[in-house]
Amino acid sequence: MAVGRFVAAQGMGGEVRLLPLSDFPERFTRPGQRWLQAPKGEPRQVRLLAGRPLPGKNLFVLRLEGVSDRTAAEALVDQHLLVPANDRPSLEPGEFHLLDLVGLQVRLLEEPQASLGTVTDLIHAGNDLLEVELTAGGRRLLIPFVEAIVPEVNLAEGWIGLTPPPGLLDL
């Protein structure tokens, strides 16, 4: 399960910046076994030696075993950091893991029987955005994942409900 994406080298000593795709910071700060995966590549093991949040940014700085200079850190950009799928912290009733949203059907709450499309990705850009592939035409939209626009998530039935402001679906 992908929990972060490497976005840049940090300094000259092999540290690398990671954009978290998880709300559990201990995945980036607690040393131990992790996996790296390049786009369309096979996962490979790596050991997280240390990690810390980058003040004022939604990023972490990680030190990985075998990554000791800037060139090696730059080679990790666009790769994902993985943990085992069963490494999921338990949740309270009504909570869900954001990655569970991918693949859910998207419906307008005013027309709950009609499918608008499917969630294809979750993008972290300050606020979380749902990438939705529309059923009609295959066009993709970015929907802000905020309660006012996405007031209902029904994991058990496999759908989320939208109440979009005027014009959002026309973009």
C-alpha positions in Angstrom: 0.0 0.0 0.0 1.5 3.4 -1.0 1.8 5.8 1.9 3.9 8.5 0.3 5.6 9.8 -2.9 9.2 11.1 -3.1 9.2 14.6 -4.6 12.8 16.0 -4.2 16.2 15.5 -2.8 17.0 17.4 0.5 20.5 18.7 0.7 23.6 16.9 -0.4 23.7 14.0 2.0 21.1 11.6 0.6 18.0 12.7 2.4 14.8 12.8 0.3 11.5 14.8 0.6 8.3 12.7 0.8 4.7 13.9 0.2 2.6 11.8 2.6 -0.4 9.9 1.3 -1.2 8.8 4.8 -2.5 10.5 7.9 -0.2 8.4 10.2 3.1 10.2 10.6 4.8 7.3 12.4 5.0 5.6 9.0 7.6 8.3 8.1 9.4 8.7 11.4 9.7 5.2 12.9 12.7 3.3 11.5 12.1 -0.1 10.0 11.4 -2.0 6.8 9.6 -0.3 3.9 9.4 -0.8 0.2 10.1 1.5 -2.8 8.2 1.3 -6.1 9.0 3.1 -9.3 6.2 3.9 -11.7 5.3 0.5 -13.3 8.1 -1.1 -11.4 8.3 -4.0 -8.9 8.5 -3.1 -5.2 11.9 -3.5 -3.6 12.9 -3.5 0.1 14.5 -0.6 1.8 15.2 0.3 5.4 14.0 3.7 6.8 16.7 4.9 9.1 15.1 8.2 10.2 12.4 10.6 9.2 11.2 14.0 10.4 8.4 16.4 9.4 9.6 19.5 7.4 8.3 22.5 9.4 5.7 24.6 7.6 5.2 22.1 4.8 3.1 19.0 4.3 6.4 17.0 3.7 8.7 14.7 5.5 12.4 14.3 5.1 13.6 10.7 5.1 17.0 9.0 5.4 17.0 5.5 3.7 19.7 2.8 3.9 21.9 2.8 0.8 21.0 6.4 -0.2 24.0 8.5 0.8 24.3 11.3 -1.7 22.1 13.8 -3.7 22.3 11.8 -6.9 20.9 8.7 -5.2 18.2 10.8 -3.5 17.2 12.4 -6.8 16.8 8.9 -8.4 13.9 8.3 -5.9 11.8 11.2 -7.1 8.3 10.0 -8.3 8.8 6.6 -6.6 6.3 5.6 -3.9 7.0 4.5 -0.3 5.0 1.3 0.5 4.0 -0.5 3.7 2.2 -3.9 3.9 -1.5 -3.7 3.2 -2.2 -5.2 6.6 -0.3 -2.3 8.3 -3.5 -0.3 8.7 -4.1 1.5 12.0 -7.5 0.8 13.4 -10.2 3.4 13.0 -13.1 4.8 14.9 -16.6 4.2 13.7 -17.4 6.5 10.8 -13.7 6.9 9.9 -12.0 5.5 6.8 -8.7 5.3 5.1 -8.4 7.8 2.2 -6.9 5.2 -0.1 -10.2 3.2 0.3 -11.9 5.9 -1.8 -10.2 4.9 -5.0 -12.6 2.8 -7.0 -15.7 4.0 -5.4 -18.7 5.1 -7.5 -19.5 8.8 -7.4 -23.2 9.8 -7.3 -25.0 13.1 -7.0 -27.0 13.0 -3.8 -30.0 14.7 -5.6 -29.9 11.7 -8.1 -28.6 8.8 -6.0 -29.4 6.1 -8.6 -27.3 7.6 -11.4 -23.5 7.1 -11.4 -21.5 10.2 -12.2 -18.2 8.3 -12.4 -15.5 6.6 -10.4 -12.8 7.8 -8.1 -9.5 7.0 -9.8 -7.0 8.8 -7.5 -6.6 11.0 -4.5 -4.3 14.0 -4.9 -2.8 15.7 -1.9 -2.4 19.4 -2.8 -2.9 21.4 0.4 -6.5 20.1 0.4 -7.3 16.6 -0.8 -8.7 16.3 -4.2 -10.6 13.3 -5.6 -9.8 12.6 -9.3 -13.0 11.3 -10.8 -13.3 9.7 -14.2 -16.8 10.6 -15.6 -18.9 7.7 -16.9 -20.0 9.8 -19.9 -17.0 10.6 -22.1 -14.2 9.5 -19.8 -13.3 13.0 -18.9 -11.5 13.5 -15.5 -12.5 16.1 -12.9 -10.8 17.1 -9.7 -13.3 17.4 -6.8 -12.3 19.0 -3.5 -12.7 16.4 -0.8 -14.4 18.6 1.8 -17.6 17.8 3.7 -19.6 20.5 2.0 -19.1 18.9 -1.4 -18.7 15.3 -0.4 -21.0 14.9 2.6 -21.5 11.2 2.3 -19.0 8.3 2.0 -20.6 4.8 2.0 -17.7 2.3 1.9 -20.0 -0.7 2.6 -22.0 0.0 -0.6 -19.1 1.3 -2.6 -20.1 4.9 -3.3 -19.7 8.5 -2.3 -22.3 11.2 -2.6 -21.7 14.7 -4.0 -23.5 18.0 -3.5 -21.3 20.1 -5.9 -21.6 23.9 -6.1 -22.9 25.3 -9.4 -20.4 25.0 -12.2 -18.0 22.5 -10.5 -19.0 19.6 -12.8 -18.7 21.8 -15.9 -15.0 22.5 -15.5 
